[in-house]
């Protein structure tokens, strides 16, 4: 669990902003959303394959853009 020490003369809003940023970087919110509903293993596998396919397409487009291929 990310923790934030409130500094002297720091407003609550700034401390809250730092806390939210730490939570986002650690991936807590995405993990929470994933665990909110049960996902069947077949659906999980399809989602991961789709993500891998999209990642590969983005990588190939970036290589083409830079003229590496």
N, CA, C and O atoms as CSV, one atom per row, in Angstrom:
chain,resi,resn,atom,element,x,y,z
A,1,UNK,N,N,0.845,-1.178,0.000
A,1,UNK,CA,C,0.000,0.000,0.000
A,1,UNK,C,C,0.887,1.236,0.000
A,1,UNK,O,O,1.704,1.402,0.906
A,2,UNK,N,N,0.748,2.097,-0.985
A,2,UNK,CA,C,1.544,3.325,-1.022
A,2,UNK,C,C,1.190,4.246,0.135
A,2,UNK,O,O,0.026,4.381,0.511
A,3,UNK,N,N,2.202,4.868,0.683
A,3,UNK,CA,C,1.990,5.816,1.773
A,3,UNK,C,C,2.652,7.129,1.397
A,3,UNK,O,O,3.660,7.157,0.690
A,4,UNK,N,N,2.069,8.216,1.881
A,4,UNK,CA,C,2.598,9.539,1.600
A,4,UNK,C,C,2.703,10.294,2.917
A,4,UNK,O,O,1.729,10.395,3.663
A,5,UNK,N,N,3.877,10.818,3.195
A,5,UNK,CA,C,4.061,11.663,4.365
A,5,UNK,C,C,3.732,13.098,3.972
A,5,UNK,O,O,4.287,13.632,3.011
A,6,UNK,N,N,2.841,13.706,4.711
A,6,UNK,CA,C,2.461,15.084,4.415
A,6,UNK,C,C,3.573,15.991,4.926
A,6,UNK,O,O,3.931,15.961,6.103
A,7,UNK,N,N,4.104,16.787,4.026
A,7,UNK,CA,C,5.203,17.686,4.371
A,7,UNK,C,C,4.664,18.921,5.087
A,7,UNK,O,O,3.471,19.221,5.041
A,8,UNK,N,N,5.582,19.631,5.753
A,8,UNK,CA,C,5.175,20.875,6.404
A,8,UNK,C,C,4.735,21.877,5.345
A,8,UNK,O,O,5.312,21.953,4.260
A,9,UNK,N,N,3.727,22.625,5.671
A,9,UNK,CA,C,3.206,23.661,4.781
A,9,UNK,C,C,2.686,23.117,3.454
A,9,UNK,O,O,2.549,23.870,2.490
A,10,UNK,N,N,2.394,21.807,3.394
A,10,UNK,CA,C,1.855,21.218,2.164
A,10,UNK,C,C,0.339,21.107,2.302
A,10,UNK,O,O,-0.168,20.683,3.340
A,11,UNK,N,N,-0.364,21.483,1.269
A,11,UNK,CA,C,-1.816,21.421,1.325
A,11,UNK,C,C,-2.280,19.971,1.194
A,11,UNK,O,O,-1.555,19.112,0.692
A,12,UNK,N,N,-3.488,19.725,1.651
A,12,UNK,CA,C,-4.070,18.388,1.559
A,12,UNK,C,C,-4.219,17.963,0.108
A,12,UNK,O,O,-4.012,16.796,-0.223
A,13,UNK,N,N,-4.577,18.904,-0.758
A,13,UNK,CA,C,-4.773,18.586,-2.165
A,13,UNK,C,C,-3.481,18.102,-2.821
A,13,UNK,O,O,-3.502,17.169,-3.623
A,14,UNK,N,N,-2.362,18.732,-2.482
A,14,UNK,CA,C,-1.079,18.303,-3.046
A,14,UNK,C,C,-0.695,16.907,-2.555
A,14,UNK,O,O,-0.204,16.081,-3.325
A,15,UNK,N,N,-0.923,16.656,-1.268
A,15,UNK,CA,C,-0.614,15.334,-0.716
A,15,UNK,C,C,-1.500,14.271,-1.364
A,15,UNK,O,O,-1.036,13.177,-1.682
A,16,UNK,N,N,-2.770,14.599,-1.556
A,16,UNK,CA,C,-3.696,13.663,-2.190
A,16,UNK,C,C,-3.278,13.391,-3.628
A,16,UNK,O,O,-3.360,12.254,-4.093
A,17,UNK,N,N,-2.830,14.422,-4.336
A,17,UNK,CA,C,-2.365,14.269,-5.713
A,17,UNK,C,C,-1.149,13.336,-5.772
A,17,UNK,O,O,-1.062,12.476,-6.649
A,18,UNK,N,N,-0.205,13.512,-4.825
A,18,UNK,CA,C,0.971,12.638,-4.782
A,18,UNK,C,C,0.564,11.200,-4.483
A,18,UNK,O,O,1.112,10.262,-5.062
A,19,UNK,N,N,-0.409,11.027,-3.568
A,19,UNK,CA,C,-0.870,9.686,-3.228
A,19,UNK,C,C,-1.509,9.011,-4.439
A,19,UNK,O,O,-1.235,7.843,-4.714
A,20,UNK,N,N,-2.355,9.736,-5.159
A,20,UNK,CA,C,-3.012,9.177,-6.344
A,20,UNK,C,C,-1.986,8.773,-7.397
A,20,UNK,O,O,-2.128,7.734,-8.042
A,21,UNK,N,N,-0.947,9.602,-7.571
A,21,UNK,CA,C,0.100,9.300,-8.545
A,21,UNK,C,C,0.849,8.024,-8.146
A,21,UNK,O,O,1.163,7.194,-8.999
A,22,UNK,N,N,1.135,7.872,-6.842
A,22,UNK,CA,C,1.813,6.659,-6.369
A,22,UNK,C,C,0.949,5.423,-6.603
A,22,UNK,O,O,1.452,4.379,-7.018
A,23,UNK,N,N,-0.343,5.542,-6.338
A,23,UNK,CA,C,-1.259,4.419,-6.548
A,23,UNK,C,C,-1.311,4.048,-8.024
A,23,UNK,O,O,-1.338,2.865,-8.366
A,24,UNK,N,N,-1.326,5.033,-8.888
A,24,UNK,CA,C,-1.388,4.776,-10.323
A,24,UNK,C,C,-0.120,4.078,-10.801
A,24,UNK,O,O,-0.189,3.140,-11.596
A,25,UNK,N,N,1.032,4.528,-10.322
A,25,UNK,CA,C,2.295,3.921,-10.733
A,25,UNK,C,C,2.425,2.494,-10.231
A,25,UNK,O,O,3.010,1.653,-10.913
A,26,UNK,N,N,1.893,2.206,-9.055
A,26,UNK,CA,C,2.006,0.857,-8.511
A,26,UNK,C,C,0.994,-0.103,-9.134
A,26,UNK,O,O,1.119,-1.316,-8.963
A,27,UNK,N,N,-0.001,0.411,-9.849
A,27,UNK,CA,C,-0.966,-0.435,-10.541
A,27,UNK,C,C,-2.092,-0.951,-9.678
A,27,UNK,O,O,-2.741,-1.936,-10.031
A,28,UNK,N,N,-2.333,-0.314,-8.570
A,28,UNK,CA,C,-3.382,-0.769,-7.648
A,28,UNK,C,C,-4.762,-0.653,-8.290
A,28,UNK,O,O,-5.576,-1.570,-8.185
A,29,UNK,N,N,-5.026,0.469,-8.951
A,29,UNK,CA,C,-6.363,0.674,-9.520
A,29,UNK,C,C,-6.668,-0.311,-10.641
A,29,UNK,O,O,-7.785,-0.819,-10.733
A,30,UNK,N,N,-5.683,-0.583,-11.493
A,30,UNK,CA,C,-5.936,-1.536,-12.572
A,30,UNK,C,C,-6.156,-2.931,-12.008
A,30,UNK,O,O,-6.998,-3.675,-12.511
A,31,UNK,N,N,-5.410,-3.295,-10.970
A,31,UNK,CA,C,-5.590,-4.599,-10.327
A,31,UNK,C,C,-6.974,-4.692,-9.688
A,31,UNK,O,O,-7.628,-5.732,-9.757
A,32,UNK,N,N,-7.409,-3.612,-9.072
A,32,UNK,CA,C,-8.724,-3.578,-8.441
A,32,UNK,C,C,-9.829,-3.769,-9.483
A,32,UNK,O,O,-10.777,-4.522,-9.259
A,33,UNK,N,N,-9.703,-3.085,-10.618
A,33,UNK,CA,C,-10.708,-3.212,-11.668
A,33,UNK,C,C,-10.724,-4.623,-12.244
A,33,UNK,O,O,-11.786,-5.147,-12.579
A,34,UNK,N,N,-9.548,-5.236,-12.360
A,34,UNK,CA,C,-9.487,-6.603,-12.888
A,34,UNK,C,C,-10.165,-7.586,-11.943
A,34,UNK,O,O,-10.830,-8.521,-12.389
A,35,UNK,N,N,-10.001,-7.379,-10.650
A,35,UNK,CA,C,-10.543,-8.324,-9.661
A,35,UNK,C,C,-12.002,-8.053,-9.311
A,35,UNK,O,O,-12.612,-8.809,-8.555
A,36,UNK,N,N,-12.557,-6.985,-9.856
A,36,UNK,CA,C,-13.927,-6.627,-9.522
A,36,UNK,C,C,-14.914,-7.694,-10.004
A,36,UNK,O,O,-15.903,-7.981,-9.330
A,37,UNK,N,N,-14.642,-8.270,-11.161
A,37,UNK,CA,C,-15.500,-9.316,-11.712
A,37,UNK,C,C,-14.650,-10.520,-12.066
A,37,UNK,O,O,-13.480,-10.382,-12.422
A,38,UNK,N,N,-15.241,-11.704,-11.967
A,38,UNK,CA,C,-14.524,-12.920,-12.338
A,38,UNK,C,C,-14.425,-12.989,-13.852
A,38,UNK,O,O,-15.388,-12.717,-14.568
A,39,UNK,N,N,-13.251,-13.355,-14.321
A,39,UNK,CA,C,-13.022,-13.490,-15.754
A,39,UNK,C,C,-12.642,-14.940,-16.033
A,39,UNK,O,O,-11.683,-15.464,-15.467
A,40,UNK,N,N,-13.401,-15.571,-16.905
A,40,UNK,CA,C,-13.114,-16.963,-17.223
A,40,UNK,C,C,-11.724,-17.067,-17.846
A,40,UNK,O,O,-11.274,-16.139,-18.519
A,41,UNK,N,N,-11.036,-18.204,-17.623
A,41,UNK,CA,C,-9.695,-18.369,-18.179
A,41,UNK,C,C,-9.655,-18.219,-19.697
A,41,UNK,O,O,-8.687,-17.679,-20.234
A,42,UNK,N,N,-10.691,-18.686,-20.401
A,42,UNK,CA,C,-10.695,-18.566,-21.861
A,42,UNK,C,C,-10.791,-17.098,-22.282
A,42,UNK,O,O,-10.154,-16.692,-23.254
A,43,UNK,N,N,-11.572,-16.312,-21.567
A,43,UNK,CA,C,-11.714,-14.895,-21.876
A,43,UNK,C,C,-10.407,-14.166,-21.564
A,43,UNK,O,O,-9.987,-13.280,-22.308
A,44,UNK,N,N,-9.773,-14.545,-20.464
A,44,UNK,CA,C,-8.499,-13.938,-20.086
A,44,UNK,C,C,-7.435,-14.225,-21.143
A,44,UNK,O,O,-6.652,-13.346,-21.504
A,45,UNK,N,N,-7.414,-15.456,-21.630
A,45,UNK,CA,C,-6.441,-15.852,-22.648
A,45,UNK,C,C,-6.663,-15.064,-23.936
A,45,UNK,O,O,-5.707,-14.590,-24.548
A,46,UNK,N,N,-7.928,-14.923,-24.349
A,46,UNK,CA,C,-8.243,-14.165,-25.561
A,46,UNK,C,C,-7.836,-12.702,-25.403
A,46,UNK,O,O,-7.303,-12.103,-26.337
A,47,UNK,N,N,-8.084,-12.125,-24.229
A,47,UNK,CA,C,-7.736,-10.733,-23.994
A,47,UNK,C,C,-6.228,-10.539,-24.064
A,47,UNK,O,O,-5.750,-9.562,-24.639
A,48,UNK,N,N,-5.481,-11.466,-23.481
A,48,UNK,CA,C,-4.017,-11.357,-23.506
A,48,UNK,C,C,-3.469,-11.529,-24.917
A,48,UNK,O,O,-2.521,-10.842,-25.297
A,49,UNK,N,N,-4.053,-12.438,-25.697
A,49,UNK,CA,C,-3.616,-12.610,-27.083
A,49,UNK,C,C,-3.885,-11.353,-27.894
A,49,UNK,O,O,-3.057,-10.946,-28.709
A,50,UNK,N,N,-5.041,-10.738,-27.671
A,50,UNK,CA,C,-5.382,-9.512,-28.371
A,50,UNK,C,C,-4.425,-8.384,-27.993
A,50,UNK,O,O,-3.996,-7.617,-28.855
A,51,UNK,N,N,-4.091,-8.282,-26.710
A,51,UNK,CA,C,-3.141,-7.273,-26.267
A,51,UNK,C,C,-1.776,-7.498,-26.908
A,51,UNK,O,O,-1.136,-6.542,-27.346
A,52,UNK,N,N,-1.326,-8.736,-26.970
A,52,UNK,CA,C,-0.026,-9.053,-27.564
A,52,UNK,C,C,-0.027,-8.694,-29.050
A,52,UNK,O,O,0.957,-8.165,-29.566
A,53,UNK,N,N,-1.136,-8.984,-29.733
A,53,UNK,CA,C,-1.245,-8.674,-31.151
A,53,UNK,C,C,-1.168,-7.160,-31.378
A,53,UNK,O,O,-0.467,-6.695,-32.277
A,54,UNK,N,N,-1.897,-6.396,-30.554
A,54,UNK,CA,C,-1.877,-4.942,-30.674
A,54,UNK,C,C,-0.483,-4.387,-30.396
A,54,UNK,O,O,-0.027,-3.469,-31.078
A,55,UNK,N,N,0.187,-4.943,-29.401
A,55,UNK,CA,C,1.534,-4.492,-29.054
A,55,UNK,C,C,2.504,-4.746,-30.207
A,55,UNK,O,O,3.346,-3.902,-30.514
A,56,UNK,N,N,2.382,-5.906,-30.839
A,56,UNK,CA,C,3.247,-6.248,-31.970
A,56,UNK,C,C,2.985,-5.314,-33.151
A,56,UNK,O,O,3.926,-4.881,-33.816
A,57,UNK,N,N,1.726,-5.002,-33.415
A,57,UNK,CA,C,1.384,-4.092,-34.506
A,57,UNK,C,C,1.950,-2.706,-34.241
A,57,UNK,O,O,2.480,-2.068,-35.150
A,58,UNK,N,N,1.841,-2.231,-32.990
A,58,UNK,CA,C,2.403,-0.926,-32.642
A,58,UNK,C,C,3.919,-0.919,-32.812
A,58,UNK,O,O,4.487,0.053,-33.308
A,59,UNK,N,N,4.571,-2.001,-32.402
A,59,UNK,CA,C,6.025,-2.094,-32.518
A,59,UNK,C,C,6.452,-2.067,-33.981
A,59,UNK,O,O,7.411,-1.383,-34.339
A,60,UNK,N,N,5.736,-2.817,-34.832
A,60,UNK,CA,C,6.065,-2.857,-36.249
A,60,UNK,C,C,5.827,-1.491,-36.904
A,60,UNK,O,O,6.617,-1.068,-37.748
A,61,UNK,N,N,4.753,-0.802,-36.526
A,61,UNK,CA,C,4.471,0.522,-37.071
A,61,UNK,C,C,5.566,1.502,-36.667
A,61,UNK,O,O,5.985,2.334,-37.473
A,62,UNK,N,N,6.026,1.410,-35.438
A,62,UNK,CA,C,7.097,2.292,-34.969
A,62,UNK,C,C,8.393,2.017,-35.732
A,62,UNK,O,O,9.113,2.947,-36.095
A,63,UNK,N,N,8.685,0.740,-35.973
A,63,UNK,CA,C,9.887,0.394,-36.738
A,63,UNK,C,C,9.788,0.934,-38.165
A,63,UNK,O,O,10.761,1.464,-38.701
A,64,UNK,N,N,8.614,0.798,-38.774
A,64,UNK,CA,C,8.423,1.307,-40.134
A,64,UNK,C,C,8.585,2.829,-40.166
A,64,UNK,O,O,9.173,3.395,-41.088
A,65,UNK,N,N,8.047,3.462,-39.136
A,65,UNK,CA,C,8.116,4.931,-39.062
A,65,UNK,C,C,9.565,5.388,-38.953
A,65,UNK,O,O,9.943,6.401,-39.542
A,66,UNK,N,N,10.369,4.655,-38.210
A,66,UNK,CA,C,11.777,5.026,-38.043
A,66,UNK,C,C,12.657,4.512,-39.168
A,66,UNK,O,O,13.832,4.871,-39.249
A,67,UNK,N,N,12.099,3.667,-40.047
A,67,UNK,CA,C,12.851,3.155,-41.183
A,67,UNK,C,C,13.809,2.041,-40.824
A,67,UNK,O,O,14.833,1.861,-41.482
A,68,UNK,N,N,13.481,1.292,-39.783
A,68,UNK,CA,C,14.354,0.196,-39.379
A,68,UNK,C,C,14.100,-1.070,-40.168
A,68,UNK,O,O,14.955,-1.955,-40.217
A,69,UNK,N,N,12.958,-1.167,-40.775
A,69,UNK,CA,C,12.612,-2.399,-41.493
A,69,UNK,C,C,12.336,-2.134,-42.922
A,69,UNK,O,O,12.030,-3.060,-43.674
